Amino acid sequence: MSSLRSADAGGGAGLGVAVLGSTGSIGSQALDVLAAHPHEFRVVALAAGSNGDLLAEQARRFGAGVTALGASGEDLAEIAARDDVDFVVVATGGIVSLRPVLAALTAGKVVATANKETLVAGGHLVMPLARSLAAARAAGDPGDPYASPLAWLRPIDSEHSAIWQCLVGEPLNRVASLVLTASGGPFLDGPADLARITPAQALRHPTWSMGAKITIDSATLANKGLEVVEARWLYDVEDDAIEVVVHPQSVVHSAVRFVDGSLKAQLGTPDMRTPIQYALTYPDRLPSPAAAVDLVAAGRLDFRAPDEARFPALRIAREAGRIGQRATTALIAADDIAVARFLDDSLGFTGIPALLAAAVERFGAGVDQAPDVDALIALDDEVRGWATTWQGAGA
């Protein structure tokens, strides 16, 4: 059931911002960043899937003239394309965010997204719009900061923000590879039997404070596989040009390797407000509520190769990316259900990658590997229904 309320948003200085998913972890932190810069931004619209009381409190705090609770993709698209919205922050999970992202880019709005479905399922629909907007700016001035697709579709995830920051001012034809770092999660060095892992154990991330879904994805390394797929779309690179390394301290958020052998990395504290703010203020940098990294306190920075035998979700996701968009849509829909089932104790920890592999095998093949929005949403629904009752290894 959707609840969409509208009022005069009012005027004022600064960019008009819509935050989709405002009551979640990323959305709440985005509002913290926006509150720190009231002269640069004004919040005109807020949407959330649940927690109506918090949504109402946020609307009062920021003077948002539009709120939506439990809105459909069509409702969110209407918000994203509003005349008083210049900038859309997408902090929602699920394929429901694909329509508003497409609507915002079609209307020439800037989008900052933490939503993985946007690119994992719909990268073939989203990136052409971002590239078209960038090309139009480049035609007038190749040095315009908005002459890059990443100025229009801005990644919020810390890893992709790090790569984006490392690429600023660098020609892409001089990039040898992208290096995504992974914390390794809470089970990097044990226990030996992952089948006995409980939700409470998996939710204790050693370095990051995040929502339950991304915390479990970090524990299985599924999140890193999804980020590989996202990287292929964001930076227009092949799978074999994307490296994954485990970095337990979570200080180096990712890096870029260049053809001359140089490696450029972005370092910071594990605080999502840093990449959120960079996405909001690019190409500027403003004072941040996040603490700066202290290299002396960090002491040491360790790196190792991921163990894909112990954490097969990374391999499964990379294989899905090589197949095409049906496979990656099946992958991310199944992962959502697998994590939910693990958290309610109807699926074991090792059942998560088993379910992902089964979904890719069952739904990934097909002639149409570039489905339109309606087909993607239908496939997402079909996979979710199947995954809810799947009984295989680890179930």
C-alpha positions as CSV (number, residue, x, y, z in Angstrom):
1,M,0.0,0.0,0.0
2,S,1.4,3.3,-1.0
3,S,1.0,6.5,0.9
4,L,2.1,9.6,-1.1
5,R,1.5,13.1,0.4
6,S,2.4,16.3,-1.3
7,A,2.6,20.0,-0.3
8,D,4.4,23.1,-1.5
9,A,8.0,22.3,-1.1
10,G,9.0,25.9,-0.8
11,G,11.9,27.7,-2.2
12,G,15.3,28.5,-0.8
13,A,18.9,28.3,-1.8
14,G,20.8,25.0,-2.5
15,L,20.1,22.0,-4.5
16,G,16.7,20.3,-4.0
17,V,17.3,16.7,-2.8
18,A,15.0,13.7,-2.7
19,V,16.1,10.8,-0.5
20,L,14.6,7.5,-1.3
21,G,15.0,5.0,1.6
22,S,15.4,7.8,4.1
23,T,14.7,5.7,7.3
24,G,17.3,3.1,6.6
25,S,21.0,3.1,7.5
26,I,22.3,4.8,4.4
27,G,19.3,7.2,4.1
28,S,19.7,8.3,7.7
29,Q,23.4,8.9,7.3
30,A,22.7,10.8,4.1
31,L,20.4,13.1,6.0
32,D,23.1,13.7,8.6
33,V,25.4,14.8,5.8
34,L,22.7,17.0,4.3
35,A,22.0,18.6,7.7
36,A,25.7,19.6,8.0
37,H,25.5,21.6,4.8
38,P,22.1,23.5,4.9
39,H,23.3,26.2,2.5
40,E,24.2,23.7,-0.2
41,F,21.1,21.5,0.0
42,R,17.5,21.5,0.9
43,V,15.5,18.3,1.3
44,V,12.3,18.5,-0.7
45,A,11.2,14.9,-0.7
46,L,11.6,11.8,1.4
47,A,10.4,8.2,0.8
48,A,10.7,5.0,2.9
49,G,9.5,1.5,2.7
50,S,8.5,1.4,6.3
51,N,8.9,3.2,9.7
52,G,6.3,5.9,9.1
53,D,6.9,7.6,12.5
54,L,10.6,8.2,11.7
55,L,9.7,9.3,8.2
56,A,7.3,11.9,9.6
57,E,9.9,13.1,12.1
58,Q,12.5,13.5,9.3
59,A,10.0,15.4,7.2
60,R,9.4,17.8,10.1
61,R,13.1,18.2,10.8
62,F,14.0,19.0,7.2
63,G,10.8,20.7,6.1
64,A,10.3,18.2,3.3
65,G,7.2,19.0,1.3
66,V,6.7,15.5,-0.1
67,T,6.8,12.1,1.7
68,A,6.0,8.6,0.5
69,L,5.6,5.5,2.6
70,G,5.6,2.1,1.0
71,A,5.6,3.7,-2.5
72,S,5.6,1.8,-5.7
73,G,8.3,2.2,-8.3
74,E,6.0,4.5,-10.3
75,D,5.4,6.7,-7.3
76,L,9.2,7.0,-6.7
77,A,9.7,7.8,-10.3
78,E,7.3,10.6,-10.0
79,I,9.2,12.0,-7.0
80,A,12.5,11.6,-8.8
81,A,11.4,13.6,-11.8
82,R,9.8,16.5,-9.9
83,D,10.8,20.0,-11.1
84,D,12.0,21.0,-7.6
85,V,14.3,17.9,-7.3
86,D,17.8,18.4,-8.6
87,F,19.5,15.5,-6.9
88,V,18.2,12.0,-6.0
89,V,19.8,9.9,-3.3
90,V,18.8,6.3,-3.7
91,A,19.3,4.4,-0.4
92,T,16.6,1.8,-1.0
93,G,17.1,-1.9,-1.6
94,G,15.4,-3.9,-4.3
95,I,14.5,-3.4,-7.9
96,V,11.8,-0.9,-7.0
97,S,14.5,1.7,-7.3
98,L,15.2,1.1,-11.0
99,R,12.2,3.1,-12.3
100,P,13.1,6.2,-10.2
101,V,16.7,6.1,-11.3
102,L,15.8,5.9,-14.9
103,A,13.2,8.7,-14.5
104,A,15.7,10.9,-12.7
105,L,18.4,10.5,-15.4
106,T,15.9,10.9,-18.2
107,A,14.9,14.2,-16.6
108,G,18.5,15.3,-16.3
109,K,18.8,14.9,-12.5
110,V,21.9,13.8,-10.7
111,V,21.6,10.4,-8.9
112,A,23.7,9.1,-6.0
113,T,23.0,5.5,-5.4
114,A,23.7,2.8,-2.9
115,N,21.2,0.5,-4.5
116,K,22.9,-2.5,-6.1
117,E,19.9,-3.6,-8.2
118,T,20.2,-0.4,-10.2
119,L,23.4,-1.7,-12.0
120,V,23.5,-5.4,-11.2
121,A,20.1,-5.9,-12.8
122,G,19.6,-2.7,-14.9
123,G,23.1,-1.5,-15.8
124,H,22.3,-1.9,-19.5
125,L,19.4,0.5,-19.1
126,V,20.9,3.0,-16.7
127,M,24.4,3.6,-18.0
128,P,23.5,4.7,-21.5
129,L,21.4,7.5,-20.0
130,A,24.3,8.6,-17.8
131,R,26.7,8.5,-20.7
132,S,24.4,10.5,-22.8
133,L,24.1,13.3,-20.2
134,A,27.9,13.3,-19.9
135,A,28.4,13.4,-23.7
136,A,26.2,16.5,-24.0
137,R,28.3,18.3,-21.4
138,A,31.6,17.1,-23.0
139,A,30.4,18.6,-26.3
140,G,30.4,22.0,-24.8
141,D,33.5,21.6,-22.6
142,P,35.5,18.4,-22.4
143,G,36.9,19.6,-19.1
144,D,33.5,20.0,-17.5
145,P,33.3,17.9,-14.3
146,Y,29.9,16.8,-15.6
147,A,31.4,15.4,-18.8
148,S,31.8,12.1,-16.9
149,P,29.0,9.5,-16.5
150,L,30.0,9.2,-12.9
151,A,29.0,12.8,-12.3
152,W,25.4,11.8,-13.1
153,L,25.3,8.3,-11.6
154,R,27.4,8.7,-8.4
155,P,28.3,5.6,-6.4
156,I,27.8,5.8,-2.6
157,D,29.3,2.4,-1.7
158,S,32.7,3.0,-0.2
159,E,34.5,0.8,-2.7
160,H,33.1,2.4,-5.8
161,S,33.5,5.9,-4.3
162,A,37.1,5.1,-3.7
163,I,37.6,4.0,-7.3
164,W,35.8,7.0,-8.6
165,Q,38.0,9.3,-6.5
166,C,41.1,7.6,-7.8
167,L,40.0,8.0,-11.4
168,V,39.3,11.7,-11.3
169,G,41.6,13.4,-13.8
170,E,42.9,10.1,-15.2
171,P,42.2,8.9,-18.7
172,L,40.5,5.5,-18.7
173,N,42.7,4.1,-21.4
174,R,45.6,4.3,-18.9
175,V,43.9,2.1,-16.4
176,A,45.3,-1.5,-16.1
177,S,42.8,-2.8,-13.5
178,L,40.5,-1.9,-10.7
179,V,41.2,-3.2,-7.2
180,L,38.2,-3.8,-5.0
181,T,39.0,-4.3,-1.3
182,A,36.9,-6.5,1.0
183,S,37.1,-6.6,4.8
184,G,36.6,-10.4,4.7
185,G,33.8,-10.1,7.2
186,P,33.7,-11.8,10.6
187,F,34.6,-15.3,9.4
188,L,37.8,-14.5,7.6
189,D,39.9,-16.7,9.9
190,G,37.3,-19.1,11.3
191,P,35.4,-21.1,12.3
192,A,36.1,-24.0,10.1
193,D,32.5,-25.1,9.9
194,L,30.5,-22.3,8.4
195,A,27.3,-24.4,8.2
196,R,26.9,-23.8,12.0
197,I,27.1,-20.0,11.8
198,T,24.2,-18.1,13.4
199,P,22.6,-14.8,12.4
200,A,23.9,-13.2,15.6
201,Q,27.5,-14.2,14.7
202,A,27.2,-13.1,11.1
203,L,25.8,-9.6,12.1
204,R,28.9,-8.8,14.2
205,H,31.0,-7.1,11.5
206,P,34.6,-6.4,12.7
207,T,35.0,-2.9,11.2
208,W,31.8,-1.5,9.7
209,S,28.4,-0.5,11.2
210,M,25.8,-1.3,8.5
211,G,22.3,-2.6,7.9
212,A,21.6,-6.3,8.3
213,K,21.5,-7.1,4.6
214,I,24.8,-5.7,3.6
215,T,26.4,-7.1,6.8
216,I,25.4,-10.6,5.9
217,D,26.5,-10.0,2.3
218,S,29.9,-8.9,3.6
219,A,30.1,-12.1,5.7
220,T,29.5,-14.3,2.6
221,L,31.5,-12.1,0.2
222,A,28.4,-11.9,-2.0
223,N,28.6,-8.1,-1.7
224,K,32.0,-8.2,-3.4
225,G,30.7,-10.2,-6.2
226,L,27.9,-7.8,-6.7
227,E,30.4,-4.9,-6.7
228,V,32.4,-6.6,-9.4
229,V,29.2,-6.6,-11.6
230,E,28.6,-3.0,-10.7
231,A,32.2,-2.0,-11.6
232,R,31.8,-3.5,-15.1
233,W,29.0,-1.1,-15.7
234,L,30.2,2.0,-13.9
235,Y,33.7,2.0,-15.4
236,D,33.1,0.1,-18.6
237,V,35.7,-2.5,-18.0
238,E,35.9,-6.3,-18.5
239,D,35.6,-8.8,-15.7
240,D,39.3,-9.8,-15.9
241,A,40.3,-6.1,-15.3
242,I,38.7,-6.2,-11.8
243,E,40.7,-7.5,-8.9
244,V,39.4,-8.4,-5.4
245,V,41.7,-8.3,-2.4
246,V,40.9,-8.9,1.2
247,H,41.9,-6.0,3.5
248,P,40.7,-6.7,7.1
249,Q,41.4,-3.2,8.5
250,S,39.0,-1.5,6.0
251,V,41.2,1.6,5.7
252,V,42.0,1.2,2.0
253,H,38.6,1.4,0.4
254,S,39.7,0.4,-3.1
255,A,42.4,1.3,-5.6
256,V,43.2,1.7,-9.3
257,R,46.3,0.2,-11.0
258,F,47.6,2.1,-14.0
259,V,49.5,0.9,-17.0
260,D,52.8,2.3,-15.7
261,G,52.6,0.2,-12.6
262,S,51.4,2.9,-10.3
263,L,48.7,2.2,-7.8
264,K,46.4,4.9,-6.5
265,A,44.3,4.2,-3.5
266,Q,41.7,6.0,-1.4
267,L,42.0,5.7,2.4
268,G,39.6,6.6,5.1
269,T,37.9,5.6,8.3
270,P,35.1,3.0,7.9
271,D,32.3,5.6,8.0
272,M,29.7,5.7,5.3
273,R,29.2,9.4,5.7
274,T,32.5,10.0,3.8
275,P,31.5,8.4,0.5
276,I,27.9,9.8,0.9
277,Q,29.3,13.3,1.2
278,Y,31.7,12.9,-1.7
279,A,28.7,11.8,-3.9
280,L,26.7,14.8,-2.7
281,T,29.4,17.5,-3.1
282,Y,31.4,16.4,-6.1
283,P,33.5,18.0,-7.6
284,D,34.0,19.9,-4.3
285,R,35.2,18.6,-1.0
286,L,33.6,20.1,2.2
287,P,34.3,19.5,5.9
288,S,32.9,16.2,7.0
289,P,31.4,14.9,10.2
290,A,33.5,11.7,9.7
291,A,36.8,11.4,11.4
292,A,40.0,11.5,9.3
293,V,42.0,8.3,9.1
294,D,45.0,8.2,11.5
295,L,47.8,6.2,9.8
296,V,49.9,5.9,12.9
297,A,46.9,4.5,14.9
298,A,46.1,2.2,12.0
299,G,49.5,0.7,12.5
300,R,49.5,-1.9,9.7
301,L,47.6,-2.6,6.5
302,D,47.2,-6.3,5.5
303,F,46.1,-7.7,2.2
304,R,45.4,-11.3,1.0
305,A,43.7,-13.1,-1.8
306,P,40.0,-14.0,-1.2
307,D,39.3,-17.7,-0.5
308,E,36.7,-18.5,-3.1
309,A,36.4,-22.1,-2.0
310,R,35.4,-21.0,1.5
311,F,33.3,-18.1,0.2
312,P,31.9,-19.3,-3.2
313,A,29.4,-16.4,-3.5
314,L,32.1,-14.2,-5.0
315,R,32.8,-16.7,-7.7
316,I,29.1,-17.3,-8.4
317,A,28.5,-13.6,-8.8
318,R,31.4,-13.2,-11.2
319,E,30.1,-16.1,-13.3
320,A,26.6,-14.5,-13.4
321,G,28.1,-11.3,-14.6
322,R,29.8,-13.1,-17.5
323,I,26.5,-14.7,-18.5
324,G,24.3,-11.5,-18.7
325,Q,21.6,-9.5,-17.2
326,R,19.1,-12.3,-16.7
327,A,21.7,-14.1,-14.6
328,T,22.6,-11.1,-12.5
329,T,19.0,-10.2,-12.0
330,A,18.4,-13.8,-10.7
331,L,21.5,-13.5,-8.6
332,I,20.6,-10.4,-6.7
333,A,16.9,-11.3,-6.3
334,A,17.9,-14.7,-4.9
335,D,20.4,-13.1,-2.6
336,D,17.8,-10.8,-1.0
337,I,15.6,-13.8,-0.2
338,A,18.6,-16.0,0.9
339,V,19.7,-13.4,3.4
340,A,16.1,-12.9,4.7
341,R,15.8,-16.7,5.1
342,F,19.1,-16.9,6.9
343,L,18.1,-14.2,9.3
344,D,14.8,-16.0,10.1
345,D,16.6,-19.3,10.5
346,S,15.0,-21.1,7.5
347,L,18.3,-21.3,5.6
348,G,21.8,-22.1,6.8
349,F,24.8,-19.8,6.2
350,T,26.2,-22.1,3.6
351,G,22.8,-22.3,2.0
352,I,23.1,-18.7,0.9
353,P,25.7,-19.3,-1.9
354,A,24.0,-22.6,-2.7
355,L,20.7,-20.8,-3.4
356,L,22.5,-18.2,-5.5
357,A,24.1,-20.8,-7.6
358,A,20.8,-22.6,-8.1
359,A,19.1,-19.4,-9.1
360,V,21.7,-18.5,-11.7
361,E,21.5,-22.0,-13.1
362,R,17.7,-22.0,-13.3
363,F,17.0,-18.5,-14.5
364,G,20.2,-17.1,-16.0
365,A,20.1,-18.6,-19.4
366,G,18.0,-17.1,-22.2
367,V,18.2,-15.3,-25.5
368,D,17.2,-11.9,-24.1
369,Q,20.1,-10.9,-21.8
370,A,19.1,-7.2,-22.0
371,P,15.5,-7.2,-20.6
372,D,13.5,-4.0,-20.4
373,V,12.2,-2.7,-17.0
374,D,9.0,-4.7,-17.1
375,A,10.8,-7.9,-17.9
376,L,13.4,-7.4,-15.2
377,I,10.7,-6.7,-12.6
378,A,8.7,-9.9,-13.7
379,L,11.9,-11.9,-13.5
380,D,12.7,-10.5,-10.1
381,D,9.2,-11.5,-8.8
382,E,9.6,-15.0,-10.3
383,V,13.0,-15.6,-8.7
384,R,11.8,-14.4,-5.3
385,G,8.8,-16.6,-5.3
386,W,10.9,-19.6,-6.3
387,A,13.7,-18.8,-3.8
388,T,11.3,-18.5,-0.9
389,T,10.5,-22.2,-1.0
390,W,13.8,-23.5,-2.4
391,Q,15.1,-26.6,-0.6
392,G,18.6,-27.6,-1.5
393,A,22.0,-28.0,0.1
394,G,22.2,-25.9,3.2
395,A,18.4,-25.3,3.5
